[in-house]
Amino acid sequence: MEVNLKGIKFINIIALLFLLFGGYGLPLTGAFQVLAAIIYIIQFPKNKFIHVYFALVILFFCFWNGDFTWLFSIPIFLIFFLTYIIHFQNRKTKSFLTAQWNDLILINYVIDSKN
Protein backbone atom coordinates (compact mmCIF):
# COMPACT_ATOMS: atom_id res chain seq x y z
CA MET A 1 0.00 0.00 0.00
CA GLU A 2 1.49 3.26 -1.10
CA VAL A 3 0.93 6.26 1.10
CA ASN A 4 1.21 9.53 -0.74
CA LEU A 5 2.67 12.79 0.47
CA LYS A 6 -0.73 14.06 1.61
CA GLY A 7 -0.97 11.15 4.04
CA ILE A 8 2.47 11.91 5.43
CA LYS A 9 1.50 15.56 5.85
CA PHE A 10 -1.69 14.50 7.64
CA ILE A 11 0.27 12.30 10.08
CA ASN A 12 2.64 15.20 10.72
CA ILE A 13 -0.22 17.62 11.41
CA ILE A 14 -1.77 15.14 13.86
CA ALA A 15 1.63 14.90 15.55
CA LEU A 16 1.82 18.68 15.83
CA LEU A 17 -1.64 18.80 17.41
CA PHE A 18 -0.37 16.63 20.27
CA LEU A 19 1.96 19.51 21.17
CA LEU A 20 -1.11 21.25 22.58
CA PHE A 21 -0.94 18.81 25.50
CA GLY A 22 2.48 20.15 26.46
CA GLY A 23 4.93 17.72 27.99
CA TYR A 24 2.37 14.94 27.98
CA GLY A 25 1.89 15.19 24.23
CA LEU A 26 5.58 15.37 23.36
CA PRO A 27 6.16 11.58 23.33
CA LEU A 28 3.12 11.07 21.09
CA THR A 29 4.32 13.86 18.82
CA GLY A 30 7.69 12.17 18.59
CA ALA A 31 6.15 8.78 17.86
CA PHE A 32 3.90 10.12 15.11
CA GLN A 33 6.74 12.12 13.59
CA VAL A 34 9.08 9.13 13.51
CA LEU A 35 6.27 7.17 11.82
CA ALA A 36 5.84 9.95 9.25
CA ALA A 37 9.61 10.08 8.72
CA ILE A 38 9.82 6.33 8.15
CA ILE A 39 7.07 6.49 5.53
CA TYR A 40 8.75 9.54 3.99
CA ILE A 41 12.16 7.87 3.72
CA ILE A 42 10.58 4.84 2.05
CA GLN A 43 9.00 7.07 -0.60
CA PHE A 44 11.86 9.57 -0.99
CA PRO A 45 15.09 7.70 -0.15
CA LYS A 46 17.31 10.20 -1.98
CA ASN A 47 16.33 13.16 0.21
CA LYS A 48 19.42 14.08 2.23
CA PHE A 49 17.55 16.06 4.88
CA ILE A 50 15.56 13.01 6.01
CA HIS A 51 18.82 11.15 6.56
CA VAL A 52 20.09 14.07 8.66
CA TYR A 53 16.83 13.95 10.63
CA PHE A 54 17.29 10.26 11.48
CA ALA A 55 20.93 10.84 12.40
CA LEU A 56 19.90 13.61 14.82
CA VAL A 57 17.16 11.43 16.33
CA ILE A 58 19.65 8.60 16.91
CA LEU A 59 22.20 11.00 18.40
CA PHE A 60 19.58 12.44 20.74
CA PHE A 61 18.62 9.02 22.08
CA CYS A 62 22.29 8.03 22.43
CA PHE A 63 23.09 11.05 24.61
CA TRP A 64 19.80 11.47 26.48
CA ASN A 65 19.95 10.07 29.99
CA GLY A 66 16.29 10.64 30.85
CA ASP A 67 16.68 14.08 32.42
CA PHE A 68 14.83 17.14 31.23
CA THR A 69 17.87 19.35 30.74
CA TRP A 70 18.96 21.56 27.85
CA LEU A 71 19.28 18.42 25.70
CA PHE A 72 15.50 18.13 25.72
CA SER A 73 15.29 21.19 23.46
CA ILE A 74 16.61 19.06 20.58
CA PRO A 75 13.26 17.27 20.02
CA ILE A 76 11.59 20.66 19.58
CA PHE A 77 14.11 21.42 16.83
CA LEU A 78 13.51 17.98 15.30
CA ILE A 79 9.76 18.58 15.23
CA PHE A 80 10.12 21.73 13.16
CA PHE A 81 12.93 20.26 11.04
CA LEU A 82 10.79 17.28 9.98
CA THR A 83 7.84 19.58 9.35
CA TYR A 84 10.04 21.65 7.04
CA ILE A 85 11.24 18.52 5.24
CA ILE A 86 7.75 17.13 4.70
CA HIS A 87 5.98 20.34 3.72
CA PHE A 88 8.60 22.24 1.74
CA GLN A 89 11.19 19.84 0.26
CA ASN A 90 9.20 18.23 -2.53
CA ARG A 91 7.49 21.27 -3.88
CA LYS A 92 7.90 21.68 -7.55
CA THR A 93 8.60 25.23 -8.50
CA LYS A 94 5.58 26.62 -10.24
CA SER A 95 6.19 29.52 -12.51
CA PHE A 96 3.45 32.05 -12.97
CA LEU A 97 4.14 32.70 -16.64
CA THR A 98 6.23 30.56 -18.89
CA ALA A 99 6.81 30.79 -22.62
CA GLN A 100 9.07 29.46 -25.30
CA TRP A 101 10.31 31.95 -27.82
CA ASN A 102 10.80 29.69 -30.81
CA ASP A 103 9.58 32.05 -33.54
CA LEU A 104 9.68 35.67 -32.51
CA ILE A 105 8.38 38.42 -34.75
CA LEU A 106 8.64 42.07 -33.85
CA ILE A 107 6.04 44.25 -35.57
CA ASN A 108 6.06 48.00 -35.24
CA TYR A 109 3.19 50.08 -36.57
CA VAL A 110 1.60 53.49 -36.07
CA ILE A 111 -1.96 53.95 -34.88
CA ASP A 112 -3.80 56.86 -36.37
CA SER A 113 -5.07 58.98 -33.51
CA LYS A 114 -7.71 60.83 -35.58
CA ASN A 115 -10.06 57.88 -35.88
Backbone as numpy.savetxt, mean C-alpha at the origin, in Angstrom:
# Nx Ny Nz CAx CAy CAz Cx Cy Cz
-7.79 -20.55 -4.81 -8.63 -19.36 -4.81 -7.75 -18.12 -4.81
-7.96 -17.30 -5.78 -7.14 -16.10 -5.91 -7.85 -14.91 -5.28
-7.16 -14.29 -4.38 -7.70 -13.10 -3.71 -7.10 -11.89 -4.41
-7.94 -10.98 -4.83 -7.42 -9.83 -5.55 -6.99 -8.73 -4.58
-6.48 -7.67 -5.15 -5.95 -6.57 -4.34 -7.04 -5.90 -3.50
-8.26 -5.89 -3.98 -9.36 -5.30 -3.20 -9.58 -6.08 -1.91
-9.46 -7.39 -1.98 -9.60 -8.21 -0.77 -8.50 -7.94 0.24
-7.28 -7.77 -0.27 -6.16 -7.45 0.62 -6.37 -6.09 1.27
-6.85 -5.13 0.49 -7.12 -3.80 1.04 -8.22 -3.88 2.11
-9.24 -4.71 1.87 -10.32 -4.86 2.83 -9.80 -5.45 4.15
-8.95 -6.47 4.06 -8.36 -7.06 5.27 -7.55 -6.01 6.01
-6.80 -5.19 5.28 -5.99 -4.16 5.91 -6.86 -3.11 6.60
-7.96 -2.74 5.98 -8.85 -1.74 6.60 -9.48 -2.31 7.87
-9.87 -3.58 7.84 -10.40 -4.22 9.05 -9.34 -4.21 10.15
-8.10 -4.48 9.76 -7.00 -4.46 10.74 -6.84 -3.08 11.34
-6.95 -2.05 10.51 -6.81 -0.68 11.02 -7.96 -0.30 11.95
-9.14 -0.87 11.71 -10.27 -0.56 12.60 -10.05 -1.10 14.01
-9.29 -2.19 14.14 -9.00 -2.73 15.46 -8.10 -1.80 16.27
-7.46 -0.83 15.62 -6.66 0.15 16.36 -7.53 1.03 17.25
-8.82 1.09 16.94 -9.73 1.89 17.77 -9.86 1.33 19.19
-9.51 0.07 19.36 -9.57 -0.55 20.69 -8.28 -0.34 21.48
-7.38 0.46 20.93 -6.15 0.79 21.65 -5.22 -0.40 21.76
-4.65 -0.56 22.95 -3.69 -1.64 23.18 -4.30 -3.02 23.05
-5.61 -3.12 23.29 -6.26 -4.42 23.17 -6.42 -4.83 21.71
-6.56 -3.87 20.84 -6.74 -4.17 19.42 -5.45 -4.33 18.64
-4.33 -3.93 19.25 -3.05 -3.99 18.55 -2.64 -5.41 18.14
-2.81 -6.42 18.99 -2.47 -7.78 18.52 -3.35 -8.25 17.36
-4.63 -7.91 17.39 -5.51 -8.29 16.28 -5.14 -7.53 15.01
-4.77 -6.27 15.16 -4.31 -5.50 14.01 -3.07 -6.15 13.41
-2.14 -6.53 14.26 -0.94 -7.19 13.78 -1.23 -8.51 13.09
-2.14 -9.29 13.65 -2.47 -10.58 13.05 -3.12 -10.40 11.68
-4.08 -9.48 11.59 -4.73 -9.24 10.30 -3.75 -8.67 9.27
-2.84 -7.81 9.72 -1.89 -7.24 8.78 -0.89 -8.28 8.29
-0.45 -9.17 9.15 0.45 -10.23 8.70 -0.28 -11.14 7.71
-1.57 -11.42 7.95 -2.36 -12.20 7.01 -2.44 -11.48 5.66
-2.72 -10.19 5.68 -2.79 -9.41 4.44 -1.44 -9.39 3.73
-0.36 -9.30 4.51 0.98 -9.28 3.91 1.34 -10.62 3.29
0.92 -11.71 3.91 1.19 -13.03 3.34 0.45 -13.20 2.02
-0.80 -12.79 1.98 -1.55 -12.87 0.72 -0.93 -11.95 -0.33
-0.49 -10.78 0.10 0.12 -9.82 -0.82 1.42 -10.37 -1.41
2.25 -10.98 -0.59 3.53 -11.49 -1.09 3.33 -12.69 -2.01
2.25 -13.42 -1.83 1.95 -14.52 -2.76 1.57 -13.96 -4.13
0.80 -12.87 -4.14 0.37 -12.29 -5.40 1.43 -11.41 -6.06
2.23 -10.72 -5.26 3.23 -9.79 -5.80 4.60 -10.12 -5.20
5.20 -11.25 -5.59 6.46 -11.66 -4.96 7.65 -10.78 -5.33
7.55 -9.98 -6.37 8.68 -9.16 -6.79 8.73 -7.80 -6.10
7.72 -7.48 -5.30 7.70 -6.20 -4.60 8.75 -6.22 -3.49
9.69 -5.31 -3.56 10.79 -5.28 -2.58 10.35 -4.76 -1.22
9.37 -3.87 -1.20 8.92 -3.30 0.07 8.27 -4.36 0.96
7.57 -5.32 0.38 6.93 -6.35 1.20 7.98 -7.25 1.84
9.10 -7.45 1.16 10.19 -8.21 1.75 10.83 -7.44 2.92
10.95 -6.14 2.76 11.46 -5.29 3.85 10.50 -5.35 5.04
9.20 -5.33 4.76 8.20 -5.41 5.82 8.38 -6.69 6.64
8.50 -7.84 5.96 8.66 -9.10 6.67 9.98 -9.15 7.43
11.02 -8.56 6.87 12.30 -8.52 7.59 12.17 -7.71 8.88
11.46 -6.58 8.81 11.27 -5.76 10.01 10.40 -6.45 11.05
9.38 -7.19 10.59 8.53 -7.93 11.52 9.36 -9.00 12.24
10.18 -9.72 11.49 11.02 -10.76 12.10 12.03 -10.15 13.07
12.63 -9.03 12.69 13.57 -8.36 13.59 12.89 -7.89 14.87
11.67 -7.37 14.74 10.95 -6.93 15.93 10.74 -8.08 16.89
10.27 -9.22 16.38 9.99 -10.35 17.27 11.27 -10.98 17.80
12.38 -10.82 17.10 13.66 -11.33 17.62 14.16 -10.50 18.80
13.95 -9.19 18.75 14.46 -8.31 19.80 13.46 -8.00 20.90
12.18 -8.24 20.68 11.17 -7.89 21.67 11.18 -8.90 22.79
11.29 -8.41 24.02 11.32 -9.29 25.18 10.00 -9.30 25.95
8.97 -8.72 25.40 7.66 -8.72 26.04 7.34 -7.45 26.78
8.30 -6.55 26.92 8.05 -5.28 27.61 7.47 -4.25 26.64
6.77 -3.31 27.21 6.20 -2.22 26.42 7.11 -1.01 26.52
8.27 -1.10 25.91 9.24 -0.01 25.93 9.20 0.71 24.59
10.26 1.46 24.30 10.33 2.20 23.04 10.27 1.28 21.83
10.66 0.02 21.99 10.65 -0.94 20.89 9.23 -1.22 20.41
8.26 -0.97 21.27 6.88 -1.23 20.91 6.32 -0.19 19.94
7.09 0.86 19.66 6.66 1.83 18.65 6.90 1.31 17.24
7.71 0.28 17.09 7.98 -0.30 15.77 6.73 -0.89 15.13
5.85 -1.61 15.86 4.63 -2.10 15.21 3.75 -0.98 14.65
3.74 0.17 15.31 2.96 1.29 14.77 3.52 1.71 13.41
4.85 1.76 13.31 5.48 2.06 12.02 5.14 0.98 11.00
5.17 -0.28 11.41 4.88 -1.38 10.49 3.44 -1.34 9.99
2.53 -0.90 10.83 1.13 -0.78 10.42 1.01 0.20 9.26
1.61 1.36 9.41 1.49 2.37 8.35 2.34 2.01 7.13
3.46 1.32 7.34 4.30 0.90 6.23 3.56 -0.11 5.34
2.91 -1.10 5.95 2.16 -2.08 5.17 0.97 -1.42 4.48
0.32 -0.49 5.16 -0.79 0.22 4.54 -0.31 0.98 3.30
0.85 1.60 3.39 1.42 2.29 2.23 1.70 1.29 1.11
2.28 0.15 1.45 2.61 -0.84 0.43 1.35 -1.32 -0.29
0.33 -1.65 0.47 -0.88 -2.23 -0.11 -1.65 -1.20 -0.93
-1.77 0.01 -0.43 -2.65 0.98 -1.09 -1.98 1.81 -2.17
-0.66 1.95 -2.14 -0.03 2.88 -3.07 1.02 2.25 -3.98
1.47 1.04 -3.76 2.56 0.48 -4.55 2.13 0.00 -5.93
0.97 -0.54 -6.07 0.57 -1.13 -7.34 -0.36 -0.25 -8.15
-0.34 1.01 -7.88 -1.14 1.91 -8.68 -0.47 2.13 -10.02
-1.24 2.01 -11.04 -0.73 2.32 -12.36 -0.93 3.82 -12.58
0.09 4.44 -13.10 -0.03 5.87 -13.31 -1.04 6.12 -14.41
-2.02 6.91 -14.09 -3.05 7.26 -15.05 -2.81 8.69 -15.50
-2.64 8.83 -16.77 -2.44 10.16 -17.32 -3.79 10.75 -17.68
-3.91 12.03 -17.47 -5.18 12.69 -17.77 -5.39 12.76 -19.28
-4.41 13.26 -20.00 -4.49 13.34 -21.45 -3.27 12.68 -22.06
-3.51 11.81 -22.98 -2.40 11.20 -23.70 -2.69 11.27 -25.19
-1.65 11.38 -25.97 -1.81 11.43 -27.43 -0.54 10.94 -28.09
-0.70 10.45 -29.28 0.44 10.10 -30.10 0.45 11.02 -31.31
1.56 11.64 -31.53 1.68 12.59 -32.62 2.35 11.90 -33.81
1.61 11.04 -34.48 2.17 10.33 -35.62 2.19 11.22 -36.87
1.07 11.81 -37.18 0.95 12.69 -38.35 0.47 14.05 -37.87
1.37 14.98 -37.84 1.05 16.31 -37.32 1.00 17.29 -38.48
-0.09 18.02 -38.55 -0.24 19.06 -39.56 -0.52 20.36 -38.85
0.21 21.38 -39.23 0.01 22.71 -38.66 -0.65 23.57 -39.73
-1.83 24.06 -39.43 -2.59 24.89 -40.37 -2.76 26.26 -39.74
-2.42 27.28 -40.50 -2.56 28.64 -40.05 -3.48 29.38 -41.02
-4.53 29.99 -40.51 -5.43 30.72 -41.38 -5.97 31.94 -40.65
-6.51 32.88 -41.41 -7.03 34.13 -40.88 -8.55 34.06 -40.88
-9.13 34.53 -39.79 -10.59 34.59 -39.69 -11.00 36.02 -39.97
-11.95 36.17 -40.85 -12.43 37.50 -41.18 -13.32 38.00 -40.06
-12.96 39.12 -39.48 -13.70 39.62 -38.32 -14.95 40.40 -38.70
-15.15 40.70 -39.96 -16.34 41.47 -40.39 -17.59 40.61 -40.43
-17.50 39.37 -40.60 -18.69 38.52 -40.69 -19.21 38.15 -39.37
